[in-house]
Amino acid sequence: MTEENNTVAVEPQTCWYLYLIETASGQLYCGITLDVARRFHEHAANKSKTARSLRGKGPLTLRYAAKVGTHGDALRAELRVKKLTRTQKLRLADGDTALALELGLSRVVISLS
């Protein structure tokens, strides 16, 4: 057996983020991404990569972003956040760390009000 047969390709660990965007009318949109800045600019560009529910609803404001870990962690966190009331989402965006911990969100990356 050669050394080449014993090697296993390991995928680099990537960190996923959960984010909240607010539209001009105050609607809150929750999503996940590997790159918050890139994804926000795609939404704000109002082109083909913009989420359908955000098209034509600008200007957009990035209200919150937090590191959540793996893709699976991000999907579960997104589901939990989408089940929150508007008031709870606003509390999260305003930096409620107790709520963030309750939702399994780690360190806040961006919190703009």
Buried (B, 14 or more C-beta within 10 A) or exposed (E): EEEEEEEEEEEEEEBBBBBBBBBEEEEBBBBBBEEBEEBBEBBBEBEEEBEEEBEEBBEBBBBBBBBBBEEEBBBBBBEBBEEBEEEBBBBBBEEBEEBBEEBBBBEBBBBEE
